[in-house]
Amino acid sequence: MKTIPLSELFEVKYGVNLELNRMIPDTEGIPFIGRSDKQNGVTGRVQMLENIAPLPAGTLTVAGGGSVLATFLQIEPYYSGRDLYYLTPVERMTDAQKLFYVTCIRANRYRYNYGRQANRTLKSIRVPVLSEIPTWFETVDVNMFAGKDAPLKADPLLGLGDVCQWQQFLYQDLFEIERGRGPRKKDVDGSGLTPFITSIDNNNGLTSMCNSEPIHNGNVISVNRNGSVGEAYYQPLPFCSTEDVHVFNPKFKMTAAIGLFFVTLIRKEKYRFSYGRKWGIERMKKSVIRLPIDAVGQPDWQFMENYVNSLAFSSQIGQPG
């Protein structure tokens, strides 16, 4: 594969170098791009300044420090913070081609860290020439996820209220907790149709697929007792798992939204446990969780449902399968 320095494909320039805390926040304003690796680099929206023009849409932003080589395609004019570069194609590129180079630049992140920034070497990073972009890349619909961030309900985002008024409940009063069961991990080869859940900290706990019949029902919560202790996931489909995962079967009518509400709260307890202090099944049963309550002091299921359905992307939450 033929490669060339990044500077032969893009004009690499330092951004406008503004400070977010000196800008005027404006939810309807223009994006402020920082050195974050999340939200397309957007760390806020601000009012436009009379004497400083925003950087143009259609350019790439690259963090020279902080989250080094966090790279994004910006679709709106924007301001930028410290140690941020913007890249303008030397010749016309489609958005798909630009996103290809976003991936190429990010693939070099392993070369850098907090102590080794990319300010001096960004221009010299080698990337494939335009003719080396795979043909299938041009057929990708870059707008396939447009509108997916919409909430399920158009109501304004609900607040959580005074969480100090939430009440404690024992997990064993809310869930039947059982040990995970399934084939041995070494016997799973990726074939089959049954999800295989293990105690990892990503991908919803899904490690592979297996040929075994599902042992656990869907519409439950899996919680790691070992490995990534306290990591929790909503499981929509029937599955198998290892013994390092415990399965929370609800004693109430649980929806996907309510399950995700619980998952977030359970994860907040992770700091209590570690590899040396596991979250065993008996300890789980006696552990407590604080929940919003209704007028009679019971968990307010409808509030939990409404809250999650008011969040961005909630329109994409599937119902139990």
HELIX and SHEET records of a PDB file:
HELIX    1   1 LEU A    6  GLU A    8  5                                   3    
HELIX    2   2 LEU A   20  ARG A   22  5                                   3    
HELIX    3   3 GLN A   39  GLY A   41  5                                   3    
HELIX    4   4 ASP A   95  ARG A  106  1                                  12    
HELIX    5   5 ARG A  109  ARG A  111  5                                   3    
HELIX    6   6 LEU A  122  SER A  124  5                                   3    
HELIX    7   7 LEU A  130  GLU A  132  5                                   3    
HELIX    8   8 THR A  135  THR A  139  5                                   5    
HELIX    9   9 VAL A  163  GLN A  165  5                                   3    
HELIX   10  10 TYR A  171  LEU A  174  1                                   4    
HELIX   11  11 LYS A  185  ASP A  187  5                                   3    
HELIX   12  12 ASN A  203  GLY A  205  5                                   3    
HELIX   13  13 ALA A  256  ARG A  267  1                                  12    
HELIX   14  14 LYS A  270  ARG A  272  5                                   3    
HELIX   15  15 ILE A  281  LYS A  286  1                                   6    
HELIX   16  16 TRP A  301  ASN A  309  1                                   9    
HELIX   17  17 SER A  314  GLN A  316  5                                   3    
SHEET    1   A 2 THR A   3  PRO A   5  0                                        
SHEET    2   A 2 ARG A 126  PRO A 128 -1                                        
SHEET    1   B 4 PHE A  10  TYR A  14  0                                        
SHEET    2   B 4 LEU A  84  PRO A  89 -1                                        
SHEET    3   B 4 LEU A  60  ALA A  63 -1                                        
SHEET    4   B 4 THR A  71  LEU A  73 -1                                        
SHEET    1   C 3 VAL A  42  VAL A  46  0                                        
SHEET    2   C 3 PRO A  25  ILE A  33 -1                                        
SHEET    3   C 3 TYR A  79  SER A  80  1                                        
SHEET    1   D 2 GLN A 167  LEU A 170  0                                        
SHEET    2   D 2 VAL A 288  LEU A 291 -1                                        
SHEET    1   E 4 PHE A 175  ARG A 179  0                                        
SHEET    2   E 4 VAL A 245  PRO A 250 -1                                        
SHEET    3   E 4 VAL A 220  ASN A 224 -1                                        
SHEET    4   E 4 ALA A 232  GLN A 235 -1                                        
SHEET    1   F 3 LEU A 206  CYS A 210  0                                        
SHEET    2   F 3 THR A 194  ILE A 197 -1                                        
SHEET    3   F 3 CYS A 240  SER A 241  1                                        
END                                                                             
